[in-house]
Amino acid sequence: MVRISIHSRFIALTAALGLALTAGVRAQSADPAWLDRLSEQLAVEKECQVEYFLAVKEGQLAGRPTFEARAQCTDGRQFDGALTEPAKEFNLSECGTRIC
């Protein structure tokens, strides 16, 4: 009988949820490549290998498309990325620990 630890189950569930959220957003997006561009920019500028995305949002600001997402890196760091077209690069900011 194979036993799977609670930690392994949590990781698998988290990864599946991240993929489901990302897949849903990609299907709705007029520009599905923006998450790929954000991943590439994070890899180059922050040495972050994106594991999954959280809080993915697309919208409009003064008639211009906007894109926002929080990326979870494989090393545990998180970054917020935001872009308002016609900009080509995302504004990136590292998420720190928040205490309420």
Biopython code that builds the backbone (N, CA, C, O; Angstrom):
import numpy as np
from Bio.PDB.StructureBuilder import StructureBuilder

atoms = [
    (1, "MET", "N", (0.846, -1.172, 0.000)),
    (1, "MET", "CA", (0.000, 0.000, 0.000)),
    (1, "MET", "C", (0.895, 1.240, 0.000)),
    (1, "MET", "O", (1.789, 1.368, 0.836)),
    (2, "VAL", "N", (0.650, 2.137, -0.928)),
    (2, "VAL", "CA", (1.424, 3.370, -1.037)),
    (2, "VAL", "C", (0.786, 4.423, -0.143)),
    (2, "VAL", "O", (-0.421, 4.656, -0.212)),
    (3, "ARG", "N", (1.599, 5.059, 0.698)),
    (3, "ARG", "CA", (1.093, 6.112, 1.585)),
    (3, "ARG", "C", (1.604, 7.455, 1.078)),
    (3, "ARG", "O", (2.791, 7.614, 0.794)),
    (4, "ILE", "N", (0.712, 8.397, 0.970)),
    (4, "ILE", "CA", (1.070, 9.739, 0.523)),
    (4, "ILE", "C", (0.922, 10.662, 1.723)),
    (4, "ILE", "O", (-0.122, 10.696, 2.374)),
    (5, "SER", "N", (1.973, 11.404, 2.003)),
    (5, "SER", "CA", (1.940, 12.295, 3.163)),
    (5, "SER", "C", (0.974, 13.452, 2.931)),
    (5, "SER", "O", (0.631, 13.777, 1.794)),
    (6, "ILE", "N", (0.547, 14.062, 4.024)),
    (6, "ILE", "CA", (-0.340, 15.221, 3.937)),
    (6, "ILE", "C", (0.355, 16.345, 3.180)),
    (6, "ILE", "O", (-0.273, 17.051, 2.391)),
    (7, "HIS", "N", (1.661, 16.510, 3.426)),
    (7, "HIS", "CA", (2.432, 17.554, 2.737)),
    (7, "HIS", "C", (2.400, 17.329, 1.224)),
    (7, "HIS", "O", (2.188, 18.273, 0.463)),
    (8, "SER", "N", (2.607, 16.098, 0.789)),
    (8, "SER", "CA", (2.580, 15.787, -0.646)),
    (8, "SER", "C", (1.207, 16.039, -1.244)),
    (8, "SER", "O", (1.094, 16.529, -2.368)),
    (9, "ARG", "N", (0.165, 15.706, -0.495)),
    (9, "ARG", "CA", (-1.195, 15.951, -0.977)),
    (9, "ARG", "C", (-1.453, 17.449, -1.121)),
    (9, "ARG", "O", (-2.045, 17.898, -2.102)),
    (10, "PHE", "N", (-0.996, 18.221, -0.121)),
    (10, "PHE", "CA", (-1.178, 19.672, -0.165)),
    (10, "PHE", "C", (-0.474, 20.264, -1.379)),
    (10, "PHE", "O", (-1.045, 21.100, -2.079)),
    (11, "ILE", "N", (0.760, 19.838, -1.636)),
    (11, "ILE", "CA", (1.517, 20.347, -2.779)),
    (11, "ILE", "C", (0.795, 20.000, -4.079)),
    (11, "ILE", "O", (0.661, 20.849, -4.961)),
    (12, "ALA", "N", (0.340, 18.780, -4.196)),
    (12, "ALA", "CA", (-0.359, 18.360, -5.414)),
    (12, "ALA", "C", (-1.652, 19.144, -5.607)),
    (12, "ALA", "O", (-1.968, 19.565, -6.720)),
    (13, "LEU", "N", (-2.401, 19.340, -4.518)),
    (13, "LEU", "CA", (-3.650, 20.093, -4.600)),
    (13, "LEU", "C", (-3.389, 21.544, -4.967)),
    (13, "LEU", "O", (-4.098, 22.115, -5.797)),
    (14, "THR", "N", (-2.370, 22.145, -4.351)),
    (14, "THR", "CA", (-2.022, 23.535, -4.648)),
    (14, "THR", "C", (-1.611, 23.691, -6.112)),
    (14, "THR", "O", (-2.032, 24.636, -6.779)),
    (15, "ALA", "N", (-0.805, 22.780, -6.603)),
    (15, "ALA", "CA", (-0.368, 22.842, -8.003)),
    (15, "ALA", "C", (-1.566, 22.689, -8.951)),
    (15, "ALA", "O", (-1.676, 23.414, -9.940)),
    (16, "ALA", "N", (-2.451, 21.752, -8.645)),
    (16, "ALA", "CA", (-3.629, 21.546, -9.498)),
    (16, "ALA", "C", (-4.527, 22.773, -9.487)),
    (16, "ALA", "O", (-5.050, 23.170, -10.529)),
    (17, "LEU", "N", (-4.711, 23.376, -8.320)),
    (17, "LEU", "CA", (-5.528, 24.577, -8.231)),
    (17, "LEU", "C", (-4.899, 25.718, -9.024)),
    (17, "LEU", "O", (-5.596, 26.441, -9.735)),
    (18, "GLY", "N", (-3.590, 25.878, -8.903)),
    (18, "GLY", "CA", (-2.901, 26.922, -9.662)),
    (18, "GLY", "C", (-3.051, 26.727, -11.157)),
    (18, "GLY", "O", (-3.283, 27.688, -11.891)),
    (19, "LEU", "N", (-2.922, 25.491, -11.615)),
    (19, "LEU", "CA", (-3.095, 25.211, -13.042)),
    (19, "LEU", "C", (-4.531, 25.474, -13.478)),
    (19, "LEU", "O", (-4.762, 26.002, -14.566)),
    (20, "ALA", "N", (-5.488, 25.114, -12.649)),
    (20, "ALA", "CA", (-6.888, 25.344, -13.001)),
    (20, "ALA", "C", (-7.182, 26.832, -13.086)),
    (20, "ALA", "O", (-7.862, 27.279, -14.009)),
    (21, "LEU", "N", (-6.680, 27.599, -12.135)),
    (21, "LEU", "CA", (-6.904, 29.043, -12.163)),
    (21, "LEU", "C", (-6.244, 29.669, -13.378)),
    (21, "LEU", "O", (-6.846, 30.500, -14.060)),
    (22, "THR", "N", (-5.011, 29.273, -13.649)),
    (22, "THR", "CA", (-4.293, 29.815, -14.797)),
    (22, "THR", "C", (-4.987, 29.429, -16.101)),
    (22, "THR", "O", (-5.120, 30.262, -16.998)),
    (23, "ALA", "N", (-5.427, 28.185, -16.217)),
    (23, "ALA", "CA", (-6.086, 27.737, -17.441)),
    (23, "ALA", "C", (-7.377, 28.513, -17.660)),
    (23, "ALA", "O", (-7.687, 28.888, -18.791)),
    (24, "GLY", "N", (-8.131, 28.758, -16.601)),
    (24, "GLY", "CA", (-9.372, 29.513, -16.732)),
    (24, "GLY", "C", (-9.128, 30.926, -17.190)),
    (24, "GLY", "O", (-9.872, 31.445, -18.022)),
    (25, "VAL", "N", (-8.100, 31.561, -16.663)),
    (25, "VAL", "CA", (-7.788, 32.932, -17.053)),
    (25, "VAL", "C", (-7.314, 32.972, -18.489)),
    (25, "VAL", "O", (-7.709, 33.856, -19.249)),
    (26, "ARG", "N", (-6.479, 32.035, -18.868)),
    (26, "ARG", "CA", (-5.958, 32.026, -20.231)),
    (26, "ARG", "C", (-7.083, 31.867, -21.244)),
    (26, "ARG", "O", (-7.040, 32.456, -22.324)),
    (27, "ALA", "N", (-8.074, 31.082, -20.900)),
    (27, "ALA", "CA", (-9.164, 30.862, -21.840)),
    (27, "ALA", "C", (-9.999, 32.129, -22.024)),
    (27, "ALA", "O", (-10.586, 32.323, -23.089)),
    (28, "GLN", "N", (-10.064, 32.992, -21.012)),
    (28, "GLN", "CA", (-10.889, 34.183, -21.084)),
    (28, "GLN", "C", (-10.143, 35.372, -21.681)),
    (28, "GLN", "O", (-10.779, 36.321, -22.139)),
    (29, "SER", "N", (-8.835, 35.344, -21.687)),
    (29, "SER", "CA", (-8.031, 36.496, -22.051)),
    (29, "SER", "C", (-8.047, 36.764, -23.548)),
    (29, "SER", "O", (-8.031, 35.842, -24.364)),
    (30, "ALA", "N", (-8.080, 38.062, -23.892)),
    (30, "ALA", "CA", (-7.930, 38.456, -25.290)),
    (30, "ALA", "C", (-6.464, 38.316, -25.704)),
    (30, "ALA", "O", (-6.161, 38.194, -26.891)),
    (31, "ASP", "N", (-5.557, 38.335, -24.724)),
    (31, "ASP", "CA", (-4.121, 38.209, -24.968)),
    (31, "ASP", "C", (-3.578, 37.138, -24.028)),
    (31, "ASP", "O", (-2.988, 37.458, -22.997)),
    (32, "PRO", "N", (-3.776, 35.855, -24.382)),
    (32, "PRO", "CA", (-3.401, 34.779, -23.458)),
    (32, "PRO", "C", (-1.908, 34.671, -23.185)),
    (32, "PRO", "O", (-1.510, 33.977, -22.250)),
    (33, "ALA", "N", (-1.090, 35.323, -23.958)),
    (33, "ALA", "CA", (0.362, 35.215, -23.780)),
    (33, "ALA", "C", (0.890, 36.133, -22.678)),
    (33, "ALA", "O", (2.082, 36.078, -22.376)),
    (34, "TRP", "N", (0.055, 36.972, -22.067)),
    (34, "TRP", "CA", (0.580, 37.925, -21.094)),
    (34, "TRP", "C", (1.133, 37.243, -19.851)),
    (34, "TRP", "O", (2.099, 37.738, -19.269)),
    (35, "LEU", "N", (0.554, 36.124, -19.424)),
    (35, "LEU", "CA", (1.113, 35.408, -18.281)),
    (35, "LEU", "C", (2.461, 34.785, -18.631)),
    (35, "LEU", "O", (3.349, 34.708, -17.782)),
    (36, "ASP", "N", (2.614, 34.347, -19.858)),
    (36, "ASP", "CA", (3.908, 33.836, -20.309)),
    (36, "ASP", "C", (4.954, 34.948, -20.314)),
    (36, "ASP", "O", (6.096, 34.735, -19.906)),
    (37, "ARG", "N", (4.559, 36.141, -20.779)),
    (37, "ARG", "CA", (5.492, 37.275, -20.790)),
    (37, "ARG", "C", (5.880, 37.674, -19.369)),
    (37, "ARG", "O", (7.037, 38.006, -19.109)),
    (38, "LEU", "N", (4.916, 37.640, -18.451)),
    (38, "LEU", "CA", (5.211, 37.943, -17.054)),
    (38, "LEU", "C", (6.172, 36.906, -16.479)),
    (38, "LEU", "O", (7.119, 37.267, -15.780)),
    (39, "SER", "N", (5.947, 35.640, -16.760)),
    (39, "SER", "CA", (6.848, 34.574, -16.293)),
    (39, "SER", "C", (8.270, 34.786, -16.812)),
    (39, "SER", "O", (9.235, 34.647, -16.060)),
    (40, "GLU", "N", (8.397, 35.119, -18.086)),
    (40, "GLU", "CA", (9.716, 35.342, -18.685)),
    (40, "GLU", "C", (10.415, 36.538, -18.051)),
    (40, "GLU", "O", (11.610, 36.474, -17.760)),
    (41, "GLN", "N", (9.687, 37.624, -17.834)),
    (41, "GLN", "CA", (10.278, 38.815, -17.226)),
    (41, "GLN", "C", (10.730, 38.518, -15.795)),
    (41, "GLN", "O", (11.802, 38.962, -15.381)),
    (42, "LEU", "N", (9.926, 37.774, -15.040)),
    (42, "LEU", "CA", (10.314, 37.416, -13.675)),
    (42, "LEU", "C", (11.557, 36.525, -13.669)),
    (42, "LEU", "O", (12.419, 36.669, -12.801)),
    (43, "ALA", "N", (11.652, 35.615, -14.622)),
    (43, "ALA", "CA", (12.821, 34.741, -14.695)),
    (43, "ALA", "C", (14.093, 35.546, -14.950)),
    (43, "ALA", "O", (15.123, 35.303, -14.321)),
    (44, "VAL", "N", (14.020, 36.499, -15.868)),
    (44, "VAL", "CA", (15.188, 37.297, -16.236)),
    (44, "VAL", "C", (15.559, 38.295, -15.145)),
    (44, "VAL", "O", (16.719, 38.377, -14.741)),
    (45, "GLU", "N", (14.572, 39.055, -14.668)),
    (45, "GLU", "CA", (14.865, 40.158, -13.748)),
    (45, "GLU", "C", (14.969, 39.745, -12.284)),
    (45, "GLU", "O", (15.722, 40.356, -11.525)),
    (46, "LYS", "N", (14.230, 38.725, -11.878)),
    (46, "LYS", "CA", (14.164, 38.361, -10.457)),
    (46, "LYS", "C", (14.629, 36.937, -10.163)),
    (46, "LYS", "O", (14.602, 36.498, -9.013)),
    (47, "GLU", "N", (15.055, 36.215, -11.200)),
    (47, "GLU", "CA", (15.469, 34.818, -11.057)),
    (47, "GLU", "C", (14.383, 33.998, -10.354)),
    (47, "GLU", "O", (14.653, 33.205, -9.452)),
    (48, "CYS", "N", (13.165, 34.218, -10.797)),
    (48, "CYS", "CA", (11.982, 33.551, -10.232)),
    (48, "CYS", "C", (11.436, 32.567, -11.257)),
    (48, "CYS", "O", (11.069, 32.946, -12.369)),
    (49, "GLN", "N", (11.387, 31.301, -10.866)),
    (49, "GLN", "CA", (10.716, 30.308, -11.699)),
    (49, "GLN", "C", (9.286, 30.222, -11.178)),
    (49, "GLN", "O", (9.059, 29.749, -10.065)),
    (50, "VAL", "N", (8.330, 30.673, -11.970)),
    (50, "VAL", "CA", (6.936, 30.740, -11.518)),
    (50, "VAL", "C", (6.369, 29.338, -11.368)),
    (50, "VAL", "O", (6.431, 28.508, -12.275)),
    (51, "GLU", "N", (5.806, 29.109, -10.171)),
    (51, "GLU", "CA", (5.141, 27.833, -9.892)),
    (51, "GLU", "C", (3.663, 27.926, -10.247)),
    (51, "GLU", "O", (3.097, 27.013, -10.849)),
    (52, "TYR", "N", (3.039, 29.054, -9.862)),
    (52, "TYR", "CA", (1.642, 29.292, -10.218)),
    (52, "TYR", "C", (1.317, 30.768, -9.998)),
    (52, "TYR", "O", (2.113, 31.507, -9.420)),
    (53, "PHE", "N", (0.144, 31.187, -10.464)),
    (53, "PHE", "CA", (-0.317, 32.563, -10.322)),
    (53, "PHE", "C", (-1.510, 32.641, -9.382)),
    (53, "PHE", "O", (-2.322, 31.719, -9.300)),
    (54, "LEU", "N", (-1.597, 33.768, -8.673)),
    (54, "LEU", "CA", (-2.727, 34.077, -7.788)),
    (54, "LEU", "C", (-3.276, 35.432, -8.187)),
    (54, "LEU", "O", (-2.582, 36.220, -8.828)),
    (55, "ALA", "N", (-4.508, 35.710, -7.817)),
    (55, "ALA", "CA", (-5.101, 37.044, -7.990)),
    (55, "ALA", "C", (-4.885, 37.596, -9.399)),
    (55, "ALA", "O", (-4.440, 38.732, -9.563)),
    (56, "VAL", "N", (-5.195, 36.808, -10.389)),
    (56, "VAL", "CA", (-5.038, 37.215, -11.787)),
    (56, "VAL", "C", (-6.219, 38.102, -12.168)),
    (56, "VAL", "O", (-7.377, 37.726, -11.988)),
    (57, "LYS", "N", (-5.910, 39.288, -12.700)),
    (57, "LYS", "CA", (-6.964, 40.238, -13.064)),
    (57, "LYS", "C", (-6.662, 40.869, -14.419)),
    (57, "LYS", "O", (-5.515, 41.180, -14.739)),
    (58, "GLU", "N", (-7.696, 41.046, -15.189)),
    (58, "GLU", "CA", (-7.634, 41.798, -16.430)),
    (58, "GLU", "C", (-8.710, 42.866, -16.364)),
    (58, "GLU", "O", (-9.802, 42.619, -15.851)),
    (59, "GLY", "N", (-8.415, 44.041, -16.875)),
    (59, "GLY", "CA", (-9.404, 45.097, -16.820)),
    (59, "GLY", "C", (-9.111, 46.200, -17.810)),
    (59, "GLY", "O", (-8.381, 46.011, -18.783)),
    (60, "GLN", "N", (-9.696, 47.361, -17.545)),
    (60, "GLN", "CA", (-9.529, 48.542, -18.387)),
    (60, "GLN", "C", (-9.259, 49.737, -17.474)),
    (60, "GLN", "O", (-9.839, 49.848, -16.394)),
    (61, "LEU", "N", (-8.386, 50.614, -17.912)),
    (61, "LEU", "CA", (-8.126, 51.868, -17.221)),
    (61, "LEU", "C", (-8.050, 52.944, -18.295)),
    (61, "LEU", "O", (-7.130, 52.944, -19.113)),
    (62, "ALA", "N", (-9.002, 53.847, -18.296)),
    (62, "ALA", "CA", (-9.085, 54.905, -19.306)),
    (62, "ALA", "C", (-9.057, 54.313, -20.718)),
    (62, "ALA", "O", (-8.421, 54.854, -21.622)),
    (63, "GLY", "N", (-9.761, 53.192, -20.881)),
    (63, "GLY", "CA", (-9.860, 52.559, -22.190)),
    (63, "GLY", "C", (-8.649, 51.734, -22.596)),
    (63, "GLY", "O", (-8.595, 51.225, -23.715)),
    (64, "ARG", "N", (-7.676, 51.597, -21.699)),
    (64, "ARG", "CA", (-6.478, 50.801, -22.011)),
    (64, "ARG", "C", (-6.506, 49.494, -21.235)),
    (64, "ARG", "O", (-6.842, 49.490, -20.051)),
    (65, "PRO", "N", (-6.157, 48.380, -21.881)),
    (65, "PRO", "CA", (-6.144, 47.090, -21.189)),
    (65, "PRO", "C", (-5.113, 47.070, -20.058)),
    (65, "PRO", "O", (-4.002, 47.582, -20.198)),
    (66, "THR", "N", (-5.513, 46.460, -18.926)),
    (66, "THR", "CA", (-4.614, 46.292, -17.789)),
    (66, "THR", "C", (-4.534, 44.817, -17.431)),
    (66, "THR", "O", (-5.497, 44.068, -17.596)),
    (67, "PHE", "N", (-3.362, 44.411, -16.935)),
    (67, "PHE", "CA", (-3.114, 43.026, -16.558)),
    (67, "PHE", "C", (-2.371, 43.025, -15.226)),
    (67, "PHE", "O", (-1.371, 43.726, -15.069)),
    (68, "GLU", "N", (-2.861, 42.236, -14.267)),
    (68, "GLU", "CA", (-2.240, 42.141, -12.949)),
    (68, "GLU", "C", (-2.261, 40.698, -12.489)),
    (68, "GLU", "O", (-3.225, 39.975, -12.740)),
    (69, "ALA", "N", (-1.200, 40.275, -11.815)),
    (69, "ALA", "CA", (-1.168, 38.931, -11.241)),
    (69, "ALA", "C", (-0.103, 38.872, -10.162)),
    (69, "ALA", "O", (0.883, 39.607, -10.202)),
    (70, "ARG", "N", (-0.313, 37.993, -9.205)),
    (70, "ARG", "CA", (0.707, 37.675, -8.209)),
    (70, "ARG", "C", (1.281, 36.321, -8.599)),
    (70, "ARG", "O", (0.541, 35.366, -8.837)),
    (71, "ALA", "N", (2.590, 36.247, -8.662)),
    (71, "ALA", "CA", (3.273, 35.013, -9.034)),
    (71, "ALA", "C", (3.924, 34.391, -7.812)),
    (71, "ALA", "O", (4.577, 35.083, -7.031)),
    (72, "GLN", "N", (3.751, 33.102, -7.648)),
    (72, "GLN", "CA", (4.418, 32.332, -6.599)),
    (72, "GLN", "C", (5.620, 31.646, -7.239)),
    (72, "GLN", "O", (5.468, 30.849, -8.165)),
    (73, "CYS", "N", (6.817, 31.959, -6.741)),
    (73, "CYS", "CA", (8.043, 31.341, -7.253)),
    (73, "CYS", "C", (8.263, 29.993, -6.572)),
    (73, "CYS", "O", (7.751, 29.750, -5.479)),
    (74, "THR", "N", (9.022, 29.129, -7.220)),
    (74, "THR", "CA", (9.306, 27.823, -6.637)),
    (74, "THR", "C", (10.123, 27.933, -5.355)),
    (74, "THR", "O", (10.106, 27.010, -4.542)),
    (75, "ASP", "N", (10.841, 29.042, -5.153)),
    (75, "ASP", "CA", (11.641, 29.215, -3.933)),
    (75, "ASP", "C", (10.861, 29.879, -2.800)),
    (75, "ASP", "O", (11.435, 30.179, -1.753)),
    (76, "GLY", "N", (9.554, 30.113, -2.995)),
    (76, "GLY", "CA", (8.706, 30.654, -1.942)),
    (76, "GLY", "C", (8.440, 32.151, -2.032)),
    (76, "GLY", "O", (7.522, 32.648, -1.380)),
    (77, "ARG", "N", (9.220, 32.878, -2.823)),
    (77, "ARG", "CA", (8.973, 34.315, -2.958)),
    (77, "ARG", "C", (7.717, 34.544, -3.789)),
    (77, "ARG", "O", (7.306, 33.688, -4.572)),
    (78, "GLN", "N", (7.111, 35.726, -3.600)),
    (78, "GLN", "CA", (5.967, 36.130, -4.405)),
    (78, "GLN", "C", (6.220, 37.526, -4.955)),
    (78, "GLN", "O", (6.805, 38.380, -4.288)),
    (79, "PHE", "N", (5.768, 37.739, -6.184)),
    (79, "PHE", "CA", (5.890, 39.032, -6.841)),
    (79, "PHE", "C", (4.552, 39.434, -7.425)),
    (79, "PHE", "O", (3.810, 38.599, -7.942)),
    (80, "ASP", "N", (4.247, 40.728, -7.338)),
    (80, "ASP", "CA", (3.107, 41.283, -8.046)),
    (80, "ASP", "C", (3.620, 41.873, -9.346)),
    (80, "ASP", "O", (4.655, 42.540, -9.370)),
    (81, "GLY", "N", (2.893, 41.624, -10.424)),
    (81, "GLY", "CA", (3.222, 42.198, -11.718)),
    (81, "GLY", "C", (2.009, 42.934, -12.254)),
    (81, "GLY", "O", (0.889, 42.429, -12.194)),
    (82, "ALA", "N", (2.237, 44.135, -12.782)),
    (82, "ALA", "CA", (1.137, 44.933, -13.333)),
    (82, "ALA", "C", (1.598, 45.604, -14.617)),
    (82, "ALA", "O", (2.728, 46.082, -14.715)),
    (83, "LEU", "N", (0.708, 45.633, -15.595)),
    (83, "LEU", "CA", (1.007, 46.260, -16.883)),
    (83, "LEU", "C", (-0.252, 46.951, -17.382)),
    (83, "LEU", "O", (-1.344, 46.386, -17.339)),
    (84, "THR", "N", (-0.086, 48.172, -17.853)),
    (84, "THR", "CA", (-1.155, 48.894, -18.542)),
    (84, "THR", "C", (-0.646, 49.197, -19.937)),
    (84, "THR", "O", (0.366, 49.878, -20.101)),
    (85, "GLU", "N", (-1.350, 48.689, -20.947)),
    (85, "GLU", "CA", (-0.916, 48.944, -22.322)),
    (85, "GLU", "C", (-0.983, 50.430, -22.622)),
    (85, "GLU", "O", (-1.892, 51.099, -22.131)),
    (86, "PRO", "N", (-0.079, 50.969, -23.394)),
    (86, "PRO", "CA", (0.813, 50.338, -24.349)),
    (86, "PRO", "C", (2.169, 49.903, -23.789)),
    (86, "PRO", "O", (3.035, 49.508, -24.569)),
    (87, "ALA", "N", (2.391, 49.958, -22.469)),
    (87, "ALA", "CA", (3.660, 49.508, -21.895)),
    (87, "ALA", "C", (3.949, 48.074, -22.339)),
    (87, "ALA", "O", (3.028, 47.281, -22.533)),
    (88, "LYS", "N", (5.206, 47.754, -22.495)),
    (88, "LYS", "CA", (5.611, 46.413, -22.935)),
    (88, "LYS", "C", (6.124, 45.562, -21.789)),
    (88, "LYS", "O", (6.118, 44.335, -21.882)),
    (89, "GLU", "N", (6.577, 46.206, -20.684)),
    (89, "GLU", "CA", (7.116, 45.463, -19.554)),
    (89, "GLU", "C", (6.250, 45.673, -18.328)),
    (89, "GLU", "O", (5.634, 46.724, -18.156)),
    (90, "PHE", "N", (6.214, 44.665, -17.486)),
    (90, "PHE", "CA", (5.450, 44.715, -16.251)),
    (90, "PHE", "C", (6.216, 45.484, -15.183)),
    (90, "PHE", "O", (7.445, 45.427, -15.120)),
    (91, "ASN", "N", (5.475, 46.204, -14.344)),
    (91, "ASN", "CA", (6.042, 46.753, -13.117)),
    (91, "ASN", "C", (6.025, 45.609, -12.112)),
    (91, "ASN", "O", (4.973, 45.022, -11.859)),
    (92, "LEU", "N", (7.175, 45.288, -11.541)),
    (92, "LEU", "CA", (7.293, 44.170, -10.622)),
    (92, "LEU", "C", (7.581, 44.670, -9.220)),
    (92, "LEU", "O", (8.361, 45.605, -9.036)),
    (93, "SER", "N", (6.959, 44.053, -8.234)),
    (93, "SER", "CA", (7.270, 44.359, -6.834)),
    (93, "SER", "C", (7.191, 43.073, -6.028)),
    (93, "SER", "O", (6.265, 42.275, -6.171)),
    (94, "GLU", "N", (8.196, 42.901, -5.176)),
    (94, "GLU", "CA", (8.229, 41.695, -4.337)),
    (94, "GLU", "C", (7.258, 41.863, -3.181)),
    (94, "GLU", "O", (7.184, 42.927, -2.567)),
    (95, "CYS", "N", (6.517, 40.809, -2.890)),
    (95, "CYS", "CA", (5.576, 40.829, -1.776)),
    (95, "CYS", "C", (6.336, 40.467, -0.520)),
    (95, "CYS", "O", (7.035, 39.455, -0.475)),
    (96, "GLY", "N", (6.200, 41.291, 0.493)),
    (96, "GLY", "CA", (6.847, 41.013, 1.765)),
    (96, "GLY", "C", (5.870, 40.342, 2.718)),
    (96, "GLY", "O", (4.709, 40.112, 2.381)),
    (97, "THR", "N", (6.355, 40.034, 3.902)),
    (97, "THR", "CA", (5.513, 39.460, 4.928)),
    (97, "THR", "C", (4.590, 40.538, 5.468)),
    (97, "THR", "O", (5.044, 41.633, 5.799)),
    (98, "ARG", "N", (3.322, 40.245, 5.561)),
    (98, "ARG", "CA", (2.353, 41.200, 6.058)),
    (98, "ARG", "C", (1.795, 40.696, 7.383)),
    (98, "ARG", "O", (1.436, 39.526, 7.521)),
    (99, "ILE", "N", (1.731, 41.591, 8.340)),
    (99, "ILE", "CA", (1.172, 41.259, 9.640)),
    (99, "ILE", "C", (-0.064, 42.115, 9.852)),
    (99, "ILE", "O", (0.009, 43.338, 9.737)),
    (100, "CYS", "N", (-1.192, 41.500, 10.159)),
    (100, "CYS", "CA", (-2.442, 42.243, 10.362)),
    (100, "CYS", "C", (-2.657, 42.518, 11.832)),
    (100, "CYS", "O", (-3.655, 43.134, 12.206)),
]
sb = StructureBuilder()
sb.init_structure("model")
sb.init_model(0)
sb.init_chain("A")
sb.init_seg("    ")
for serial, (resi, resn, name, xyz) in enumerate(atoms, 1):
    if name == "N":
        sb.init_residue(resn, " ", resi, " ")
    sb.init_atom(name, np.array(xyz, "f"), 0.0, 1.0, " ", f" {name:<3s}", serial, name[0])
structure = sb.get_structure()
